[in-house]
Amino acid sequence: MEAHSMTKETLKTLIDKAAEICGSQRALAEQLGVKPHHVSEWKSGGRKCMPDDQAAMAGIAGFNAIETLARATVEAAEGTKKHEVLLRTLGKYLAATGAAIGSSGAAASVADLIRCILC
């Protein structure tokens, strides 16, 4: 998965990979506890995919769910007062994992995550 913001194409790739692992988009929806048409609407861009759903799909697909959750949370807050706070705090985690600068996005260890949160 790409290390920058969740574009429509990146989200489609995430949904496709998670659905492939679950067996179908319907099975993915069932595992996420959402209506099947929500998955289709996320994929087409007709419905916003919430950060927790993105993180759950990332976990299913074998991607870094914490990185996905952090990035999606920052993006979801864009245009709000929380955005700058989240960017400062969660952005540290993304930078520590290489996600914010487009590197391999390797997962940080729990110790690295704790150090990042404390810094």
Buried (B, 14 or more C-beta within 10 A) or exposed (E): BEBBEBEEEBBBBBBBBBBEBBEEBBBBBBBBEBEBEBBBBBBEEEBEBBBBBBBBBBBBBEBBBBBBBBBBBBBBBEEEEEBEEBBEEBBBBBEBBBBBEEEEBEBBEEEEBEEBEEE
